[in-house]
Amino acid sequence: EDTGSCLATVLYPKKKSPPVVSIKCSQTKDKKEIQEEDKRLYQRIRHQTKPITANNIPDSYGNIEPALEPVWALAVAGSSSIMWEKSTETLGYFLAQVKAVKQWLRKDGFIEFDYTVLLHEIPTQEIISCHMRLTWLPGHPLKVKHFCASASHGPDEGSGAESGSAAGASAEKGASF
């Protein structure tokens, strides 16, 4: 959903380090509304009677089953940290598809998923496969660990964590798998 309008300035350093970003947003939703959306998303996932497993989200026609929309929303939030880390001044990424997803049941209330996501690299048109482990509980940072590989780039160690909510996120470094 639309949480506001943002303008970002991204500066890419010449050395291999994350870009420096300045973001200014005019939000149409306040923090309480965003927290309520996160809570609703969390409740939809937690009320499943068995662990969620799925393939090919969206399907080859671009459709997402309504029951899988929360899984897709978390994949978008989590994969944004991967795309953020991998982007350069000349390369950008978009989430093309969740190839596979499996939910892990936890007793501590956190939601945990293993994803295989396909990222579309621009302008090369290459599809990059990444494994992503996502852990989340509303009110806590979204944690993302990932590992990506591609034919031309070779294996690529991933970042450790993504802080934020399903409604908005900011990058934070941590440990790999």
N, CA, C and O atoms as a DFTB+ gen file, in Angstrom:
708 C
 N C O
     1  1       0.828      -1.187       0.000
     2  2       0.000       0.000       0.000
     3  2       0.865       1.240       0.000
     4  3       2.039       1.185       0.365
     5  1       0.292       2.356      -0.407
     6  2       0.996       3.617      -0.446
     7  2       1.108       4.176       0.970
     8  3       0.097       4.458       1.612
     9  1       2.341       4.334       1.454
    10  2       2.552       4.914       2.776
    11  2       3.038       6.349       2.684
    12  3       3.261       6.993       3.709
    13  1       3.204       6.853       1.484
    14  2       3.646       8.221       1.315
    15  2       4.430       8.388       0.045
    16  3       4.525       7.471      -0.772
    17  1       4.997       9.577      -0.118
    18  2       5.802       9.893      -1.290
    19  2       7.206      10.227      -0.815
    20  3       7.389      11.022       0.107
    21  1       8.202       9.607      -1.458
    22  2       9.582       9.805      -1.027
    23  2      10.467      10.214      -2.196
    24  3      10.224       9.838      -3.343
    25  1      11.494      10.991      -1.882
    26  2      12.525      11.362      -2.826
    27  2      13.850      10.933      -2.213
    28  3      14.156      11.294      -1.076
    29  1      14.638      10.164      -2.962
    30  2      15.918       9.679      -2.446
    31  2      17.055      10.139      -3.346
    32  3      16.932      10.153      -4.571
    33  1      18.157      10.513      -2.719
    34  2      19.400      10.792      -3.417
    35  2      20.362       9.681      -3.042
    36  3      20.606       9.446      -1.858
    37  1      20.913       8.993      -4.039
    38  2      21.800       7.861      -3.809
    39  2      23.168       8.188      -4.401
    40  3      23.287       8.492      -5.587
    41  1      24.206       8.119      -3.549
    42  2      25.578       8.346      -3.994
    43  2      26.348       7.047      -3.867
    44  3      26.408       6.454      -2.789
    45  1      26.945       6.598      -4.984
    46  2      27.702       5.348      -5.010
    47  2      29.189       5.650      -4.894
    48  3      29.769       6.263      -5.790
    49  1      29.814       5.219      -3.790
    50  2      31.261       5.431      -3.662
    51  2      32.030       4.553      -4.650
    52  3      31.521       3.519      -5.082
    53  1      33.244       4.954      -5.008
    54  2      34.041       4.178      -5.954
    55  2      34.517       2.875      -5.343
    56  3      34.688       1.892      -6.064
    57  1      34.736       2.836      -4.030
    58  2      35.137       1.586      -3.386
    59  2      33.902       0.725      -3.137
    60  3      32.775       1.218      -3.164
    61  1      34.127      -0.575      -2.893
    62  2      33.006      -1.508      -2.709
    63  2      32.431      -1.339      -1.307
    64  3      32.844      -2.013      -0.363
    65  1      31.490      -0.445      -1.193
    66  2      30.778      -0.226       0.057
    67  2      29.361       0.213      -0.290
    68  3      29.096       0.645      -1.412
    69  1      28.459       0.103       0.668
    70  2      27.061       0.457       0.371
    71  2      26.916       1.924      -0.029
    72  3      27.706       2.768       0.394
    73  1      25.916       2.222      -0.836
    74  2      25.700       3.612      -1.240
    75  2      25.276       4.467      -0.050
    76  3      24.749       3.962       0.941
    77  1      25.516       5.774      -0.168
    78  2      25.079       6.741       0.833
    79  2      23.752       7.304       0.343
    80  3      23.639       7.753      -0.797
    81  1      22.748       7.275       1.219
    82  2      21.404       7.632       0.791
    83  2      20.818       8.719       1.682
    84  3      20.963       8.694       2.904
    85  1      20.168       9.651       1.051
    86  2      19.412      10.682       1.752
    87  2      17.965      10.543       1.291
    88  3      17.683      10.637       0.097
    89  1      17.043      10.319       2.235
    90  2      15.635      10.114       1.884
    91  2      14.779      11.152       2.597
    92  3      14.946      11.399       3.791
    93  1      13.863      11.756       1.850
    94  2      12.884      12.682       2.414
    95  2      11.506      12.196       2.000
    96  3      11.230      12.036       0.811
    97  1      10.637      11.960       2.983
    98  2       9.304      11.438       2.695
    99  2       8.221      12.340       3.263
   100  3       8.385      12.956       4.317
   101  1       7.112      12.401       2.540
   102  2       5.896      13.013       3.061
   103  2       4.908      11.861       3.207
   104  3       4.330      11.390       2.227
   105  1       4.729      11.424       4.428
   106  2       3.914      10.234       4.666
   107  2       2.434      10.559       4.711
   108  3       2.015      11.587       5.242
   109  1       1.647       9.648       4.135
   110  2       0.199       9.794       4.197
   111  2      -0.367       8.938       5.329
   112  3      -1.541       9.057       5.678
   113  1       0.479       8.070       5.902
   114  2       0.070       7.243       7.031
   115  2       0.994       7.535       8.197
   116  3       2.199       7.710       8.014
   117  1       0.431       7.586       9.397
   118  2       1.288       7.807      10.546
   119  2       1.831       6.475      11.067
   120  3       1.439       5.406      10.601
   121  1       2.727       6.560      12.030
   122  2       3.402       5.378      12.550
   123  2       2.409       4.358      13.108
   124  3       2.613       3.152      12.967
   125  1       1.344       4.835      13.737
   126  2       0.345       3.931      14.319
   127  2      -0.376       3.138      13.224
   128  3      -0.625       1.944      13.390
   129  1      -0.711       3.788      12.117
   130  2      -1.358       3.090      11.000
   131  2      -0.451       2.009      10.423
   132  3      -0.905       0.908      10.110
   133  1       0.836       2.332      10.283
   134  2       1.794       1.365       9.759
   135  2       1.916       0.183      10.718
   136  3       1.960      -0.966      10.281
   137  1       1.972       0.456      12.021
   138  2       2.051      -0.615      13.017
   139  2       0.815      -1.508      12.968
   140  3       0.923      -2.724      13.126
   141  1      -0.354      -0.916      12.751
   142  2      -1.592      -1.708      12.642
   143  2      -1.566      -2.596      11.402
   144  3      -2.001      -3.746      11.456
   145  1      -1.061      -2.073      10.287
   146  2      -0.935      -2.890       9.076
   147  2       0.020      -4.056       9.313
   148  3      -0.251      -5.184       8.903
   149  1       1.144      -3.773       9.980
   150  2       2.089      -4.842      10.315
   151  2       1.413      -5.906      11.172
   152  3       1.597      -7.101      10.945
   153  1       0.636      -5.472      12.150
   154  2      -0.046      -6.417      13.050
   155  2      -1.033      -7.291      12.275
   156  3      -1.113      -8.496      12.517
   157  1      -1.788      -6.691      11.342
   158  2      -2.743      -7.459      10.540
   159  2      -2.013      -8.476       9.661
   160  3      -2.438      -9.625       9.547
   161  1      -0.914      -8.047       9.042
   162  2      -0.109      -8.944       8.217
   163  2       0.405     -10.104       9.067
   164  3       0.316     -11.261       8.655
   165  1       0.938      -9.803      10.242
   166  2       1.451     -10.816      11.164
   167  2       0.354     -11.810      11.557
   168  3       0.578     -13.020      11.549
   169  1      -0.818     -11.301      11.897
   170  2      -1.924     -12.170      12.315
   171  2      -2.370     -13.095      11.185
   172  3      -2.691     -14.258      11.430
   173  1      -2.393     -12.592       9.951
   174  2      -2.769     -13.453       8.809
   175  2      -1.823     -14.631       8.693
   176  3      -2.251     -15.757       8.438
   177  1      -0.541     -14.374       8.879
   178  2       0.449     -15.442       8.769
   179  2       0.384     -16.379       9.968
   180  3       0.441     -17.597       9.800
   181  1       0.267     -15.836      11.165
   182  2       0.276     -16.652      12.386
   183  2      -0.963     -17.544      12.496
   184  3      -0.912     -18.580      13.160
   185  1      -2.063     -17.167      11.865
   186  2      -3.302     -17.952      11.978
   187  2      -3.381     -19.099      10.975
   188  3      -4.426     -19.739      10.858
   189  1      -2.299     -19.369      10.252
   190  2      -2.275     -20.526       9.361
   191  2      -2.271     -21.788      10.216
   192  3      -1.620     -21.827      11.260
   193  1      -2.986     -22.812       9.783
   194  2      -3.052     -24.053      10.555
   195  2      -1.837     -24.949      10.341
   196  3      -1.536     -25.793      11.186
   197  1      -1.134     -24.777       9.219
   198  2       0.089     -25.540       8.972
   199  2       1.105     -24.606       8.327
   200  3       0.731     -23.554       7.809
   201  1       2.399     -24.978       8.351
   202  2       3.413     -24.104       7.765
   203  2       3.118     -23.820       6.290
   204  3       2.663     -24.692       5.550
   205  1       3.383     -22.601       5.892
   206  2       3.160     -22.180       4.515
   207  2       4.320     -22.661       3.649
   208  3       5.484     -22.447       3.985
   209  1       3.998     -23.304       2.545
   210  2       4.972     -23.631       1.509
   211  2       4.327     -23.294       0.177
   212  3       3.137     -23.532      -0.026
   213  1       5.110     -22.746      -0.718
   214  2       4.561     -22.376      -2.027
   215  2       5.701     -22.234      -3.024
   216  3       6.870     -22.136      -2.652
   217  1       5.332     -22.224      -4.297
   218  2       6.277     -22.047      -5.394
   219  2       5.708     -21.044      -6.389
   220  3       4.493     -20.892      -6.518
   221  1       6.603     -20.372      -7.082
   222  2       6.239     -19.499      -8.198
   223  2       5.213     -18.430      -7.841
   224  3       4.070     -18.472      -8.297
   225  1       5.635     -17.473      -7.021
   226  2       4.800     -16.331      -6.642
   227  2       5.457     -15.087      -7.227
   228  3       6.586     -14.782      -6.843
   229  1       4.824     -14.359      -8.125
   230  2       3.571     -14.673      -8.790
   231  2       3.746     -15.800      -9.809
   232  3       4.862     -16.184     -10.160
   233  1       2.599     -16.317     -10.272
   234  2       2.656     -17.389     -11.275
   235  2       3.073     -16.796     -12.633
   236  3       3.344     -15.599     -12.731
   237  1       3.123     -17.617     -13.651
   238  2       3.606     -17.169     -14.966
   239  2       2.695     -16.132     -15.627
   240  3       3.069     -15.536     -16.637
   241  1       1.507     -15.914     -15.068
   242  2       0.588     -14.896     -15.587
   243  2       0.590     -13.631     -14.730
   244  3      -0.166     -12.698     -15.001
   245  1       1.443     -13.593     -13.687
   246  2       1.527     -12.424     -12.816
   247  2       0.535     -12.427     -11.673
   248  3       0.386     -11.419     -10.981
   249  1      -0.153     -13.550     -11.460
   250  2      -1.166     -13.626     -10.409
   251  2      -0.565     -14.108      -9.085
   252  3       0.333     -14.950      -9.061
   253  1      -1.084     -13.552      -7.985
   254  2      -0.712     -13.983      -6.639
   255  2      -1.996     -14.388      -5.927
   256  3      -2.934     -13.597      -5.826
   257  1      -2.032     -15.626      -5.434
   258  2      -3.201     -16.077      -4.680
   259  2      -3.359     -15.182      -3.448
   260  3      -2.366     -14.862      -2.793
   261  1      -4.591     -14.774      -3.121
   262  2      -4.801     -13.907      -1.952
   263  2      -4.185     -14.464      -0.662
   264  3      -3.683     -13.695       0.158
   265  1      -4.216     -15.771      -0.474
   266  2      -3.645     -16.368       0.739
   267  2      -2.132     -16.195       0.801
   268  3      -1.543     -16.269       1.880
   269  1      -1.492     -15.963      -0.358
   270  2      -0.031     -15.829      -0.396
   271  2       0.434     -14.373      -0.439
   272  3       1.636     -14.112      -0.493
   273  1      -0.493     -13.431      -0.416
   274  2      -0.110     -12.020      -0.445
   275  2       0.778     -11.617       0.735
   276  3       1.722     -10.854       0.528
   277  1       0.522     -12.095       1.975
   278  2       1.435     -11.747       3.076
   279  2       2.843     -12.307       2.869
   280  3       3.825     -11.656       3.226
   281  1       2.948     -13.502       2.297
   282  2       4.248     -14.114       2.015
   283  2       4.990     -13.277       0.977
   284  3       6.196     -13.062       1.099
   285  1       4.276     -12.805      -0.040
   286  2       4.857     -11.946      -1.068
   287  2       5.303     -10.614      -0.459
   288  3       6.390     -10.124      -0.766
   289  1       4.467     -10.027       0.406
   290  2       4.805      -8.740       1.029
   291  2       6.109      -8.844       1.824
   292  3       6.945      -7.943       1.758
   293  1       6.288      -9.927       2.568
   294  2       7.529     -10.116       3.315
   295  2       8.709     -10.357       2.376
   296  3       9.820      -9.906       2.655
   297  1       8.481     -11.061       1.271
   298  2       9.546     -11.288       0.295
   299  2      10.002      -9.961      -0.320
   300  3      11.197      -9.749      -0.525
   301  1       9.067      -9.086      -0.607
   302  2       9.393      -7.764      -1.158
   303  2      10.236      -6.980      -0.148
   304  3      11.263      -6.402      -0.503
   305  1       9.790      -6.965       1.116
   306  2      10.525      -6.226       2.142
   307  2      11.918      -6.811       2.345
   308  3      12.898      -6.068       2.412
   309  1      12.016      -8.135       2.443
   310  2      13.304      -8.777       2.677
   311  2      14.250      -8.661       1.504
   312  3      15.434      -8.377       1.686
   313  1      13.741      -8.877       0.297
   314  2      14.619      -8.834      -0.879
   315  2      15.093      -7.417      -1.176
   316  3      16.100      -7.236      -1.860
   317  1      14.389      -6.418      -0.677
   318  2      14.843      -5.045      -0.906
   319  2      16.219      -4.823      -0.282
   320  3      17.013      -4.038      -0.802
   321  1      16.513      -5.510       0.836
   322  2      17.845      -5.355       1.431
   323  2      18.919      -5.973       0.543
   324  3      20.032      -5.452       0.465
   325  1      18.598      -7.081      -0.128
   326  2      19.546      -7.708      -1.046
   327  2      19.786      -6.783      -2.236
   328  3      20.928      -6.534      -2.622
   329  1      18.702      -6.282      -2.807
   330  2      18.812      -5.400      -3.971
   331  2      19.590      -4.137      -3.619
   332  3      20.388      -3.644      -4.416
   333  1      19.351      -3.626      -2.432
   334  2      20.035      -2.431      -1.947
   335  2      21.543      -2.680      -1.894
   336  3      22.335      -1.859      -2.356
   337  1      21.922      -3.812      -1.331
   338  2      23.337      -4.143      -1.171
   339  2      24.022      -4.397      -2.509
   340  3      25.175      -4.004      -2.690
   341  1      23.341      -5.043      -3.444
   342  2      23.942      -5.434      -4.713
   343  2      23.939      -4.300      -5.745
   344  3      24.719      -4.337      -6.697
   345  1      23.080      -3.302      -5.571
   346  2      22.975      -2.230      -6.562
   347  2      24.248      -1.397      -6.626
   348  3      24.933      -1.186      -5.626
   349  1      24.537      -0.937      -7.822
   350  2      25.655      -0.024      -8.055
   351  2      25.128       1.126      -8.905
   352  3      23.939       1.195      -9.217
   353  1      26.020       2.010      -9.267
   354  2      25.613       3.127     -10.107
   355  2      25.099       2.653     -11.457
   356  3      24.272       3.322     -12.076
   357  1      25.586       1.494     -11.923
   358  2      25.192       0.999     -13.246
   359  2      24.319      -0.251     -13.207
   360  3      23.818      -0.669     -14.250
   361  1      24.121      -0.856     -12.046
   362  2      23.285      -2.063     -11.932
   363  2      22.163      -1.845     -10.927
   364  3      22.371      -1.298      -9.844
   365  1      20.984      -2.282     -11.308
   366  2      19.838      -2.229     -10.415
   367  2      19.119      -3.567     -10.430
   368  3      19.369      -4.392     -11.309
   369  1      18.231      -3.795      -9.471
   370  2      17.552      -5.084      -9.344
   371  2      16.081      -4.890      -9.024
   372  3      15.678      -3.913      -8.393
   373  1      15.290      -5.860      -9.485
   374  2      13.870      -5.920      -9.164
   375  2      13.545      -7.343      -8.751
   376  3      14.120      -8.286      -9.294
   377  1      12.639      -7.518      -7.807
   378  2      12.190      -8.853      -7.436
   379  2      11.296      -9.373      -8.553
   380  3      10.223      -8.824      -8.803
   381  1      11.736     -10.426      -9.219
   382  2      10.967     -10.993     -10.322
   383  2       9.976     -12.036      -9.819
   384  3       8.822     -12.053     -10.246
   385  1      10.422     -12.908      -8.910
   386  2       9.565     -14.004      -8.481
   387  2      10.107     -14.636      -7.208
   388  3      11.317     -14.682      -6.982
   389  1       9.181     -15.125      -6.378
   390  2       9.538     -16.026      -5.288
   391  2       9.454     -17.412      -5.901
   392  3       8.362     -17.911      -6.172
   393  1      10.602     -18.035      -6.120
   394  2      10.631     -19.365      -6.735
   395  2      10.112     -20.414      -5.759
   396  3       9.386     -21.327      -6.152
   397  1      10.488     -20.284      -4.476
   398  2      10.029     -21.219      -3.450
   399  2      10.045     -20.519      -2.093
   400  3      10.867     -19.639      -1.840
   401  1       9.129     -20.925      -1.237
   402  2       9.080     -20.391       0.126
   403  2       8.632     -21.498       1.079
   404  3       7.770     -22.311       0.746
   405  1       9.226     -21.513       2.254
   406  2       8.858     -22.474       3.289
   407  2       8.880     -21.762       4.632
   408  3       9.855     -21.094       4.978
   409  1       7.809     -21.909       5.375
   410  2       7.724     -21.306       6.702
   411  2       8.270     -22.272       7.749
   412  3       8.011     -23.474       7.695
   413  1       9.028     -21.731       8.704
   414  2       9.497     -22.501       9.845
   415  2       8.667     -22.100      11.050
   416  3       8.533     -20.912      11.343
   417  1       8.102     -23.084      11.757
   418  2       7.302     -22.788      12.940
   419  2       8.221     -22.545      14.128
   420  3       9.163     -23.301      14.364
   421  1       7.939     -21.487      14.866
   422  2       8.741     -21.114      16.026
   423  2       7.823     -20.959      17.220
   424  3       6.644     -20.635      17.076
   425  1       8.369     -21.192      18.391
   426  2       7.583     -21.069      19.612
   427  2       7.677     -19.678      20.242
   428  3       6.907     -19.352      21.146
   429  1       8.619     -18.859      19.765
   430  2       8.830     -17.540      20.367
   431  2       7.967     -16.430      19.763
   432  3       8.118     -15.268      20.141
   433  1       7.074     -16.760      18.841
   434  2       6.198     -15.756      18.250
   435  2       6.732     -15.132      16.972
   436  3       5.967     -14.533      16.216
   437  1       8.033     -15.260      16.713
   438  2       8.588     -14.720      15.476
   439  2       8.100     -15.546      14.293
   440  3       7.824     -16.739      14.423
   441  1       7.999     -14.899      13.146
   442  2       7.680     -15.560      11.886
   443  2       9.010     -15.770      11.176
   444  3       9.845     -14.866      11.129
   445  1       9.206     -16.977      10.618
   446  2      10.463     -17.255       9.923
   447  2      10.168     -17.995       8.620
   448  3       9.403     -18.959       8.592
   449  1      10.794     -17.519       7.546
   450  2      10.627     -18.113       6.227
   451  2      11.979     -18.303       5.565
   452  3      12.895     -17.503       5.754
   453  1      12.094     -19.371       4.787
   454  2      13.193     -19.554       3.841
   455  2      12.613     -19.282       2.462
   456  3      11.591     -19.853       2.081
   457  1      13.270     -18.411       1.726
   458  2      12.837     -18.062       0.373
   459  2      13.946     -18.378      -0.620
   460  3      15.128     -18.285      -0.291
   461  1      13.566     -18.748      -1.821
   462  2      14.440     -18.665      -2.974
   463  2      13.790     -17.620      -3.870
   464  3      12.691     -17.820      -4.387
   465  1      14.491     -16.496      -4.045
   466  2      13.942     -15.404      -4.843
   467  2      14.778     -15.220      -6.099
   468  3      15.983     -15.471      -6.109
   469  1      14.114     -14.778      -7.154
   470  2      14.787     -14.469      -8.411
   471  2      14.783     -12.956      -8.595
   472  3      13.728     -12.323      -8.626
   473  1      15.983     -12.389      -8.715
   474  2      16.126     -10.954      -8.921
   475  2      16.483     -10.690     -10.374
   476  3      17.334     -11.370     -10.948
   477  1      15.840      -9.714     -10.955
   478  2      16.094      -9.317     -12.340
   479  2      17.116      -8.189     -12.307
   480  3      16.865      -7.125     -11.741
   481  1      18.259      -8.431     -12.914
   482  2      19.335      -7.442     -12.928
   483  2      19.183      -6.544     -14.150
   484  3      19.031      -7.023     -15.273
   485  1      19.227      -5.229     -13.914
   486  2      19.100      -4.238     -14.978
   487  2      20.436      -3.513     -15.084
   488  3      20.950      -3.104     -14.042
   489  1      21.030      -3.322     -16.232
   490  2      20.522      -3.525     -17.579
   491  2      20.906      -4.870     -18.191
   492  3      20.566      -5.114     -19.349
   493  1      21.603      -5.761     -17.464
   494  2      22.102      -6.995     -18.075
   495  2      21.000      -7.991     -18.426
   496  3      21.207      -8.876     -19.256
   497  1      19.846      -7.856     -17.808
   498  2      18.706      -8.769     -17.986
   499  2      18.963     -10.147     -17.378
   500  3      18.182     -11.073     -17.600
   501  1      20.038     -10.295     -16.623
   502  2      20.345     -11.562     -15.971
   503  2      19.364     -11.798     -14.811
   504  3      18.914     -10.853     -14.163
   505  1      19.047     -13.061     -14.568
   506  2      18.226     -13.438     -13.413
   507  2      19.157     -14.042     -12.374
   508  3      19.884     -14.996     -12.650
   509  1      19.123     -13.475     -11.177
   510  2      20.001     -13.906     -10.092
   511  2      19.154     -14.638      -9.055
   512  3      18.124     -14.124      -8.618
   513  1      19.582     -15.827      -8.663
   514  2      18.889     -16.605      -7.639
   515  2      19.528     -16.340      -6.281
   516  3      20.749     -16.405      -6.139
   517  1      18.698     -16.040      -5.286
   518  2      19.188     -15.786      -3.934
   519  2      18.384     -16.606      -2.938
   520  3      17.164     -16.726      -3.049
   521  1      19.088     -17.165      -1.967
   522  2      18.420     -17.806      -0.833
   523  2      18.337     -16.759       0.256
   524  3      19.316     -16.071       0.544
   525  1      17.163     -16.639       0.865
   526  2      16.940     -15.607       1.871
   527  2      16.228     -16.231       3.070
   528  3      15.203     -16.893       2.907
   529  1      16.759     -16.024       4.258
   530  2      16.093     -16.433       5.505
   531  2      15.603     -15.157       6.164
   532  3      16.394     -14.269       6.481
   533  1      14.294     -15.069       6.370
   534  2      13.671     -13.869       6.910
   535  2      13.016     -14.195       8.248
   536  3      12.293     -15.184       8.364
   537  1      13.267     -13.369       9.248
   538  2      12.667     -13.525      10.575
   539  2      12.047     -12.191      10.963
   540  3      12.661     -11.138      10.791
   541  1      10.796     -12.244      11.502
   542  2      10.101     -10.991      11.811
   543  2       9.075     -11.166      12.905
   544  3       8.414     -12.200      13.013
   545  1       8.957     -10.128      13.716
   546  2       7.906      -9.969      14.716
   547  2       7.591      -8.479      14.743
   548  3       8.506      -7.665      14.865
   549  1       6.308      -8.099      14.631
   550  2       5.990      -6.667      14.663
   551  2       6.622      -5.994      15.884
   552  3       6.628      -6.546      16.984
   553  1       7.146      -4.808      15.666
   554  2       7.816      -4.079      16.734
   555  2       9.292      -4.401      16.853
   556  3      10.008      -3.763      17.625
   557  1       9.757      -5.390      16.090
   558  2      11.165      -5.771      16.062
   559  2      11.684      -5.598      14.638
   560  3      10.908      -5.618      13.683
   561  1      12.999      -5.430      14.498
   562  2      13.556      -5.298      13.140
   563  2      13.322      -6.564      12.315
   564  3      13.367      -7.679      12.834
   565  1      13.076      -6.370      11.043
   566  2      13.008      -7.466      10.079
   567  2      14.436      -7.932       9.860
   568  3      15.285      -7.129       9.474
   569  1      14.728      -9.206      10.095
   570  2      16.089      -9.718       9.929
   571  2      16.148     -10.562       8.675
   572  3      15.315     -11.442       8.461
   573  1      17.140     -10.284       7.848
   574  2      17.311     -10.984       6.581
   575  2      18.754     -11.447       6.467
   576  3      19.683     -10.651       6.604
   577  1      18.936     -12.733       6.217
   578  2      20.236     -13.290       5.861
   579  2      20.084     -13.825       4.451
   580  3      19.045     -14.387       4.106
   581  1      21.109     -13.656       3.634
   582  2      20.976     -14.115       2.254
   583  2      22.298     -14.576       1.667
   584  3      23.381     -14.245       2.148
   585  1      22.156     -15.356       0.606
   586  2      23.279     -15.829      -0.186
   587  2      22.806     -15.844      -1.632
   588  3      21.784     -16.454      -1.946
   589  1      23.539     -15.179      -2.507
   590  2      23.160     -15.109      -3.919
   591  2      24.245     -15.721      -4.794
   592  3      25.424     -15.696      -4.441
   593  1      23.847     -16.263      -5.920
   594  2      24.783     -16.799      -6.901
   595  2      24.247     -16.494      -8.288
   596  3      23.037     -16.477      -8.512
   597  1      25.156     -16.257      -9.207
   598  2      24.771     -16.067     -10.608
   599  2      25.879     -16.620     -11.474
   600  3      27.020     -16.732     -11.027
   601  1      25.564     -16.963     -12.693
   602  2      26.528     -17.580     -13.604
   603  2      27.726     -16.672     -13.871
   604  3      28.865     -17.138     -13.849
   605  1      27.490     -15.400     -14.118
   606  2      28.591     -14.520     -14.497
   607  2      29.323     -13.911     -13.307
   608  3      30.493     -13.545     -13.419
   609  1      28.643     -13.801     -12.171
   610  2      29.253     -13.140     -11.026
   611  2      29.833     -14.114     -10.015
   612  3      30.631     -13.706      -9.171
   613  1      29.457     -15.395     -10.071
   614  2      29.917     -16.374      -9.088
   615  2      29.182     -16.200      -7.777
   616  3      28.321     -15.326      -7.664
   617  1      29.506     -17.024      -6.770
   618  2      28.829     -16.920      -5.476
   619  2      29.078     -15.556      -4.851
   620  3      30.146     -14.966      -5.015
   621  1      28.085     -15.071      -4.139
   622  2      28.144     -13.754      -3.530
   623  2      27.639     -13.868      -2.105
   624  3      26.452     -14.104      -1.880
   625  1      28.531     -13.702      -1.143
   626  2      28.102     -13.751       0.254
   627  2      27.097     -12.647       0.498
   628  3      27.181     -11.576      -0.103
   629  1      26.165     -12.901       1.363
   630  2      25.104     -11.938       1.588
   631  2      25.289     -11.126       2.841
   632  3      26.222     -11.340       3.615
   633  1      24.386     -10.189       3.026
   634  2      24.387      -9.367       4.217
   635  2      23.705     -10.120       5.338
   636  3      23.248     -11.248       5.153
   637  1      23.638      -9.502       6.487
   638  2      23.083     -10.191       7.632
   639  2      21.686      -9.809       7.988
   640  3      20.864     -10.699       8.211
   641  1      21.356      -8.541       8.059
   642  2      20.072      -8.179       8.633
   643  2      19.491      -6.976       7.927
   644  3      20.213      -6.129       7.400
   645  1      18.195      -6.920       7.928
   646  2      17.439      -5.801       7.401
   647  2      16.540      -5.343       8.533
   648  3      15.749      -6.132       9.048
   649  1      16.646      -4.088       8.929
   650  2      15.812      -3.567       9.999
   651  2      14.611      -2.879       9.393
   652  3      14.709      -2.260       8.334
   653  1      13.482      -2.985      10.060
   654  2      12.305      -2.275       9.600
   655  2      11.066      -3.117       9.717
   656  3      11.061      -4.157      10.375
   657  1      10.026      -2.663       9.081
   658  2       8.761      -3.371       9.101
   659  2       8.402      -3.751       7.677
   660  3       9.127      -3.434       6.733
   661  1       7.288      -4.425       7.534
   662  2       6.826      -4.758       6.192
   663  2       6.399      -3.493       5.466
   664  3       6.307      -3.487       4.239
   665  1       6.135      -2.414       6.213
   666  2       5.695      -1.165       5.608
   667  2       6.847      -0.229       5.261
   668  3       6.667       0.679       4.449
   669  1       8.017      -0.420       5.847
   670  2       9.156       0.433       5.544
   671  2      10.409      -0.130       6.176
   672  3      10.362      -0.645       7.293
   673  1      11.539      -0.040       5.474
   674  2      12.746      -0.676       5.988
   675  2      13.964       0.181       5.741
   676  3      13.992       1.002       4.824
   677  1      14.979      -0.021       6.577
   678  2      16.282       0.617       6.377
   679  2      17.363      -0.400       6.614
   680  3      17.202      -1.273       7.467
   681  1      18.462      -0.322       5.891
   682  2      19.485      -1.376       5.907
   683  2      20.331      -1.347       7.167
   684  3      20.575      -0.287       7.744
   685  1      20.778      -2.531       7.590
   686  2      21.665      -2.703       8.731
   687  2      22.493      -3.941       8.489
   688  3      21.941      -4.979       8.122
   689  1      23.813      -3.872       8.683
   690  2      24.707      -4.996       8.430
   691  2      24.678      -5.997       9.577
   692  3      24.375      -5.638      10.714
   693  1      25.000      -7.277       9.271
   694  2      25.084      -8.312      10.285
   695  2      25.786      -9.530       9.719
   696  3      26.472      -9.434       8.701
   697  1      25.623     -10.668      10.363
   698  2      26.320     -11.890       9.981
   699  2      25.613     -12.610       8.849
   700  3      24.405     -12.464       8.660
   701  1      26.392     -13.402       8.088
   702  2      25.853     -14.208       7.011
   703  2      25.392     -15.556       7.523
   704  3      25.499     -15.839       8.716
   705  1      24.876     -16.396       6.624
   706  2      24.446     -17.740       6.979
   707  2      25.595     -18.479       7.603
   708  3      25.450     -19.642       7.980
